Amino acid sequence: MKRVEAVKGFTLIELMIALGIATVIVLGLYSFLVNTQRTYLNVASNEQGNRRVMNANNAMLNYLNQAGFAGFIRRYKRESLIQFRRSDSACTISKVTADTADGSTVWRDICVDYAGTDNYGKASPRIYVHYAGSSIDDQFPVVNDPTVIAGRSKLKEKIREVLGNPAGNYADNRSFICSGESIDNSHEVVVRLSLRPHEGDGDKSSDLICETVYDNGQKNNPQAYVLERNIDKLSIRLYVCASASGGTGNSCGYRTYDKIRDGLSISSSSRWDKGIGAVRYVMLQSEDSGQKVQETGGETYLPWSDETELWDIPSDSRVRQIIANEAFLRNGGYE
């Protein structure tokens, strides 16, 4: 009979060592994959946040730069923008007549109040921007020379042909409302920029929205258009040259709307907004990091160097960044 030799295998100690080495390798791979995923989510969150920051900043500039705009034809006919009333606490869209105009309660080009609410339930500014539309006609000076008139008419018809319209007072894309639609010079509009908390999606943030609250009764559309999402906070300063009530001399600088309304009188002005030369704004943008890890401790943001305003932010896992810029109101209030 042939003898069968015993087959040697792994001992228990060898198996335990191999299992330990395999566990270390698997854990290393898992840690690598988790860290890679976190890095990807952070990069994606930052990219999304940067994109939202650029969009929100461009939107604010585009609308603020229209403040007080009135096209050539309107100015030639000496048709100035109408004036609206302003209460102590809010800007209103109630037209003011000449016999009831009151310098302390009148605005025309731009107005700011704090009747809005952000996603933290805090009062938030609303910015009203008032301007007129613009048409092809505004690109041509009013001249009584027959030769100039004939040439102007021919050129206007050529432009209209290119635009695909046989005739009419067509917008030249210089002025637009919240929907993005261009408006011609028959329109006089007021748009309102503000924050609105997200509705029903559980996201702790706000939208930067635009509403066309007045448009000569033609295209008045109260629908809120979202300019950008995840804008948590908004703060406004207005550049004015003003003197203290009863005082002498002017002091120029950026001030809150209540300082203009209550403590200062704008020199040589019968309107609340006539002396506003620029608007400086700060926004706080946030983005979900994609991680469920809760950060410890809230954060405090100081949007202005004068330390008169603090933003206390709760603890969460969102990534935040500040947007700061200013828009010069070249069209506003100086005719």
C-alpha positions in Angstrom: 0.0 0.0 0.0 1.2 3.4 -1.0 1.5 5.9 1.9 -0.2 9.3 1.4 1.9 12.2 2.8 0.1 14.9 4.8 -0.5 18.2 2.9 0.8 21.2 4.8 -1.5 24.3 5.1 -1.4 27.7 6.7 -1.2 27.8 10.4 -3.7 29.8 12.5 -1.1 32.4 13.2 -0.3 32.8 9.5 -4.0 33.2 8.7 -4.3 35.9 11.3 -1.3 37.8 10.0 -2.6 37.6 6.4 -6.1 38.7 7.5 -4.6 41.6 9.4 -2.5 42.7 6.4 -5.6 42.5 4.2 -7.6 44.5 6.7 -5.0 47.3 6.7 -5.0 47.4 2.9 -8.8 47.4 2.7 -9.1 50.1 5.3 -6.4 52.2 3.5 -8.3 51.9 0.2 -11.6 52.8 2.0 -10.0 55.8 3.6 -8.5 56.9 0.2 -11.9 56.6 -1.5 -13.7 58.5 1.3 -11.1 61.3 1.3 -11.3 61.4 -2.5 -15.0 61.7 -2.4 -14.8 64.5 0.2 -12.3 66.4 -1.9 -14.5 66.1 -4.9 -17.5 67.3 -3.0 -15.6 70.2 -1.6 -14.2 71.2 -5.0 -17.7 70.9 -6.6 -19.2 72.9 -3.8 -16.6 75.6 -4.2 -17.1 75.7 -7.9 -20.8 76.0 -7.6 -20.4 78.7 -4.9 -18.0 80.7 -7.1 -20.5 80.4 -10.0 -23.3 81.7 -7.9 -21.2 84.5 -6.5 -20.4 85.8 -10.0 -24.0 85.5 -11.1 -25.4 87.3 -8.0 -22.8 90.1 -8.4 -23.5 90.6 -12.1 -27.2 90.6 -11.5 -26.9 93.3 -8.8 -24.7 95.4 -11.0 -26.9 95.0 -14.1 -30.0 96.3 -12.3 -28.5 98.9 -10.1 -26.7 100.5 -13.1 -30.1 101.1 -14.7 -31.3 103.3 -11.8 -32.6 106.7 -13.1 -32.0 105.8 -16.8 -34.1 107.8 -19.3 -33.4 107.5 -23.0 -32.6 110.3 -25.3 -36.1 110.8 -26.7 -37.5 111.0 -23.1 -34.9 113.6 -22.1 -35.4 115.5 -25.3 -39.1 115.8 -24.6 -38.2 116.8 -21.0 -40.2 113.8 -19.7 -38.5 113.1 -16.4 -39.2 110.0 -14.4 -42.2 110.1 -12.0 -41.8 110.3 -8.3 -43.1 107.9 -5.6 -43.9 108.2 -2.0 -41.8 106.8 0.8 -43.0 106.1 4.3 -40.8 106.0 7.3 -40.5 102.3 7.2 -41.0 101.3 3.5 -40.7 102.3 -0.1 -44.1 102.5 -1.8 -45.3 102.6 -5.4 -47.7 105.4 -4.9 -47.2 108.2 -7.4 -46.6 111.7 -6.1 -48.3 114.7 -7.7 -46.6 118.1 -7.8 -48.9 119.7 -5.3 -48.3 117.0 -2.7 -44.6 116.4 -3.2 -42.7 116.3 0.1 -38.9 116.1 0.1 -38.8 113.8 3.1 -41.1 111.2 1.6 -40.3 111.2 -2.1 -38.0 109.0 -4.1 -37.4 108.6 -7.8 -34.3 106.7 -8.9 -33.6 104.3 -6.1 -35.0 103.5 -2.7 -34.1 101.1 0.1 -36.1 99.7 3.0 -35.8 96.9 5.5 -39.2 95.2 5.0 -37.7 92.0 3.7 -36.8 88.8 5.6 -33.9 86.5 5.1 -33.8 82.7 5.9 -32.8 83.4 9.5 -35.9 85.4 10.1 -34.0 88.7 10.3 -35.0 92.0 8.6 -33.3 92.2 5.2 -33.1 95.2 2.8 -35.2 95.6 -0.3 -33.8 97.7 -3.1 -36.2 99.5 -5.5 -34.7 100.6 -8.9 -36.6 103.0 -11.1 -35.8 103.6 -14.8 -37.2 103.9 -18.3 -36.9 101.6 -21.3 -34.8 102.3 -24.4 -35.6 102.1 -28.1 -33.9 102.3 -31.5 -35.2 105.9 -31.7 -33.0 106.9 -28.8 -29.9 106.2 -30.9 -30.7 109.0 -33.3 -30.5 112.7 -32.4 -33.6 114.9 -33.1 -32.5 117.1 -36.0 -34.8 119.1 -38.3 -32.5 118.9 -41.3 -34.5 117.0 -44.1 -31.3 115.2 -45.2 -30.6 114.0 -41.7 -34.2 113.0 -41.2 -34.2 110.9 -44.4 -30.9 109.2 -43.6 -32.1 108.5 -40.0 -35.4 106.9 -41.2 -33.6 104.7 -43.7 -31.1 103.5 -41.1 -33.9 102.9 -38.6 -35.8 100.8 -41.1 -32.6 98.8 -41.9 -32.1 98.1 -38.2 -35.7 97.0 -37.8 -35.4 94.7 -40.8 -32.3 93.1 -39.2 -34.3 92.6 -36.0 -37.1 91.0 -38.0 -39.7 93.7 -37.4 -41.2 95.7 -40.2 -42.1 98.7 -38.1 -42.6 99.9 -34.5 -40.9 101.4 -31.5 -38.6 98.5 -30.8 -36.3 98.1 -27.8 -32.6 98.2 -28.4 -31.7 95.9 -25.5 -30.3 98.6 -23.2 -33.1 98.3 -20.6 -34.7 95.1 -19.3 -37.0 93.9 -16.6 -36.8 91.0 -14.1 -37.9 88.4 -16.7 -34.9 89.5 -18.9 -37.2 90.9 -21.5 -36.0 94.2 -23.1 -38.3 97.2 -22.9 -38.7 100.1 -25.2 -38.9 103.8 -24.2 -42.7 103.7 -23.7 -42.1 101.8 -20.5 -41.2 103.3 -17.1 -40.5 100.5 -14.5 -39.6 99.8 -10.9 -38.0 96.5 -10.1 -37.4 95.3 -6.5 -34.3 93.2 -5.5 -34.5 91.3 -2.2 -34.0 88.0 -0.5 -36.6 85.3 -0.1 -36.1 82.1 2.0 -36.4 78.8 0.1 -39.9 77.5 0.2 -40.5 73.9 1.4 -37.3 72.3 0.3 -35.7 72.2 3.8 -32.6 74.1 2.6 -31.5 76.7 5.1 -30.8 79.5 2.6 -32.4 82.3 0.6 -32.8 83.3 -3.1 -31.8 86.6 -4.5 -35.0 87.6 -6.4 -36.3 90.3 -8.7 -39.8 91.5 -9.0 -41.2 94.1 -11.5 -43.5 96.0 -9.2 -44.4 98.8 -11.6 -44.4 99.1 -15.4 -46.8 101.9 -16.5 -49.6 99.4 -16.3 -48.3 97.6 -19.4 -46.2 94.6 -18.4 -46.6 94.7 -14.7 -45.6 91.2 -13.6 -45.4 90.6 -9.8 -43.9 87.2 -10.4 -40.6 86.8 -8.5 -37.7 85.7 -10.7 -34.8 84.0 -9.0 -31.6 85.7 -10.0 -29.5 83.3 -7.9 -29.9 80.8 -5.1 -28.2 80.4 -1.8 -27.7 84.0 -0.9 -28.0 84.1 2.9 -27.5 87.7 3.8 -27.6 91.1 2.1 -26.5 94.5 3.4 -26.6 97.9 1.7 -24.8 101.2 2.1 -25.7 104.4 0.1 -23.1 107.0 -0.9 -24.4 110.5 -0.1 -23.0 114.0 0.5 -25.1 115.4 3.3 -25.0 117.6 6.4 -26.4 117.0 9.9 -29.8 118.5 10.4 -29.4 122.1 11.1 -25.6 121.9 10.5 -23.4 123.4 7.9 -21.0 121.9 5.4 -21.2 118.5 3.7 -19.9 115.1 4.7 -19.6 112.5 2.0 -19.6 108.8 2.7 -21.5 105.5 2.7 -24.4 105.4 5.1 -27.3 103.2 6.0 -30.7 104.2 4.7 -32.0 105.1 8.2 -29.1 107.6 8.6 -30.2 109.4 5.4 -33.8 109.3 6.4 -33.6 110.3 10.1 -30.3 112.0 10.9 -29.2 113.8 7.8 -30.5 116.3 5.3 -29.3 115.9 1.7 -28.0 119.3 0.6 -29.7 121.0 -2.3 -32.3 118.3 -2.7 -36.1 118.0 -2.5 -35.9 114.2 -2.9 -34.8 111.5 -0.6 -32.6 109.9 -3.3 -31.3 112.9 -5.2 -27.9 112.8 -3.5 -27.3 109.1 -3.8 -24.3 108.7 -6.0 -23.5 105.0 -5.5 -24.7 101.8 -3.8 -22.3 99.5 -2.0 -23.6 96.0 -1.2 -22.3 92.9 0.7 -23.9 89.5 0.2 -23.1 86.2 2.1 -23.3 83.2 -0.2 -23.5 79.6 1.2 -23.3 76.2 -0.4 -24.0 72.7 0.9 -20.6 71.0 1.3 -22.2 67.6 0.6 -21.0 66.3 3.9 -23.2 65.5 6.9 -20.5 66.4 9.4 -21.7 69.2 11.7 -19.2 72.0 12.2 -18.7 73.0 15.8 -19.4 76.6 16.8 -21.2 79.3 14.8 -19.4 82.0 12.8 -19.7 85.8 13.0 -19.3 87.8 9.8 -18.5 91.6 9.9 -19.7 92.9 6.5 -18.6 96.5 7.2 -15.5 97.9 8.8 -17.5 100.3 11.0 -18.6 97.3 13.1 -22.2 98.5 13.2 -23.6 95.3 11.8 -22.8 91.6 12.6 -24.0 88.5 11.0 -24.2 85.5 13.4 -24.4 82.3 11.5 -25.4 79.0 13.1 -23.3 75.8 13.2 -23.7 73.7 10.1 -21.7 72.1 7.3 -22.2 74.8 4.6 -19.4 76.6 2.9 -19.7 80.4 2.9 -18.1 83.3 1.2 -18.6 87.1 1.1 -19.4 89.1 -2.0 -18.7 92.9 -1.9 -19.0 95.4 -4.6 -20.4 98.9 -5.5 -22.4 100.3 -8.4 -22.1 104.0 -9.3 -25.4 105.5 -10.3 -24.4 107.5 -13.3 -28.0 108.0 -14.4 -29.4 109.0 -11.1 -31.0 112.3 -10.0 -28.7 115.0 -11.2 -30.5 116.8 -14.0 
